[in-house]
Structure formats: structure tokens, C-alpha cells
Amino acid sequence: MNNIFFTSDHHFGHKGVIKHSKRPFQSVEEMNETMIQKWNEKVRKNDLVYHLGDIALMSPRKLEDILERLNGKIHLIKGNHDKLTQNCLERFEWIRDYHELKLPNPRSANNQLIILMHYPLMTWKGKYSGAYHFYGHSHGKLNSYNRKLALDVGVDCHDFYPLSYEEIQEKLNIITLI
């Protein structure tokens, strides 16, 4: 079975995000190369990646080059900075504003419902029945108030790595025990 990863807010090519998010890079080129390397350290060719928006803010040609270097089959939930050209569209399995995903849950006989959206929600479908909500957009600046089953999967929160489904389950289990 292919591994499944979640991530968000790479902002490839976006110089302003270095200062805005206090990223530890001296240049856009250093940021881009570090994030490509960290992505490919974890994600293999046939793994599934759910990118929850704001993948880049750069010219379409440069973005095409970066997308070709990233491992995995990428599913994109659009963010507020995702203005993609036709040539970029072919690199994604699909592009949506919102997605409901069901994955096996080792702690239950039922599948786990996961709500995917770029923006963090205060409430979501299935929240009170144990559904997870994965989001980006906030660059780690939101507190976890009333979001015990929600997680910011943005790169600023996770040392610029995508998170595997297993890693997220461990994090959410820790969060719910606190």
C-alpha cells in the first residue's frame, strides 16, 4: 500500500513568506531547495500527497519545474495563492476547494473521516463524532482552542516536512490526551 501524506503552505518562490513566517532561510532558492529535499526524503514516487493549498507564488514555468521534482501523486486543495496555469494542472491528480477523505483507523472498525480544507474551521462535518480536520493557511499561528481533532499540516509547523497519516494519528492521539 502507498503511504499517505498531508502538507500545506510551501509558498515555493514567495520571498515575503520568509519574513512573514520567520522561516530560517537566506533566500527563496534556499527555501525552495530545502523544502523539495525534505518532501522527497519522505515521499516516494507512488505515495499519495494531499497538499492543502498555497503550494507556490511564482511564475508558472518555474512552478512546473518544481512540481516535476516532487515525488508522489499530488492532490491539491486550493489555497488563496494557488493561481495555476494549464501546464501545472496536469501534475495534480485533482484540484478541489474541499474534500472529505475516509481512511482506515487502526483504533476502530470504522473508517476515519477527514475533512480537508485550506482554511481552518471552528466546526466541521463529523467533529462531534471523531472526524479529523486538516488545514493550512495559518502558518502555525492559531491556538488549538476547541480543535482537538484538527491539525495545521502546514510546513511551518513541521520543520518543512509533509506528515504521514500515521504521524498525524500519533500527534492527534497525544493532543486528545492532554
N, C-alpha and C positions, 0 to 999 in steps of 0.2 A: 504494500500500500504506500502511496505517496504521502509525504509529510505535508502538513498544512500550516501555513504561516500567516500572520497578521502584522500589518505595519501601516504607517501613515506619516505624512508631513515631511517627506525628504526635502522638498523645495530645491531639487537639483538646479543649479545655475542662479540661485537667488542670493545675491550678495547681502541684501538687507536682513535676511533671516539670521545671519551670523551674529549680528549685533542684537537684533530683537530677541533672539532665543539664547543669547550668551553662549553660542557654540564655540568650542575651543579650536577654531581653525583660523589660519592667517589669510586664506584666500578661498575663493569659490572652487578653484581647481583642487585644492587640498581637501575641501569638504566633499566634493563630488567623488574623488578617488577613494577616500576613506569609506564613504557610505556604500559605494559599489563593492569594495573589498569585503566589508562586513556582511553585506547582503549575500554575496557569493560564498562566504565562509560557511553559512548555514543552509542556504537554499541550493538544492540540486536541480538539474535540468527539468525533471518531470514533477517536481513538487508544486503544490498549489499555493499561490500567494494572493491574499486579499489585501489590496492596498486601499486604505480608507481616505484617499484624497490628498491633494496638494503634492503631487509627485514632482512637479517641476515648474519653474518660472524662467523659461529660456527659449531661444529660437527653436522652431520645430526641427530643423536639421540637426542641431546639437542634441536635442532630446532623443531623436531617432537613434543616434549613436550610443547614447547611454542605455536606452531600452534594450538594444541588441546585446549589450554586455551583461545584462542582468539575467541570472538563472531563473527558471521557474515559469509556470503558466500563470500569468498575472490577470487577476480580476480587479477592475477599478471601480470604486465608489467615488463619484466625482466630488471634488472639493471646490472651494471658491476660487482657486487659482488654476484649475485644470481647463485650459483652453487648448485643445488638441487639434492638430491638423489631420487630414485624411490618412496621411502616411503613418502617423503614430497609431491610429486606431487599430491597424492590423496586428499590432503587438499584444493587444489585450484579448483575453478570452471573451469578455463582455465588459460594458461600461454601464453603470446604473447610478441612480441617486440614493438608493436604499436597497437593502437586501436582507431577507430572512434566510438563515442558513440552519440546517439541522445536522448535527454531528453526533457520533456515538459518545455516550457518557459512561465511563467505567464505574461510576458510583451509582448508576441507576439502570434499570431495564429499559428506560425510555431514552429517546434521543434528546440531546441538548439543543434547545432553541437559542440561536444567537442573532441579535439584531445588529446589523452593520450600517453605520451611517457616519459621514464625515463629522457631523456636529454632535456634541454631547447632548443627551436628552435627560430631563429630570425624571421622566417616566417613559416606559416603552411597553410594547406588547409582551405579555407574559412576565413582567417584572415581579409580580407577586406570586408567580408560580415557578420561579427559579430561572427564568430566561436571562442570559447574559446580554450585555450591550457593550460593543466595542466601538470606539470612536477615536477621532483625532482632533484637529483644529486648535486645541487649547495649549499645545506645547508644554504640557505638564503644569499649567498654571491654575488648574481647578482643584479645589479640595475634593475629598471623597464623600462629602456630606450626602447622605441618602442615596448613595450609588454603590452599595456593597457588591453588587453583581455586575458593575460596569468597570471598564478599564480603558484608559487612554493608551492606545497602542502606538502612539507617535514616537518617532526615533529619538526625540529629545528626552524621553523618559526611560529609554532602554539602551543607553550607550550606543545609539545609532544602529542597532541590530533589529531585524524582524524577530517577532516572538512566535515560537511554535505553539500549537494548540495545547500541548502538554505543559509547556512553561506557563501558559496563561491559566490553565486549570490549577496549577500549584499556587500561583500568585493569588487567584481568587479564593482558593481554599484558605490561604493564610489571612487574606483580608476579612473573610467572613468569620474567622475565629477570633479576631481582635475585638 
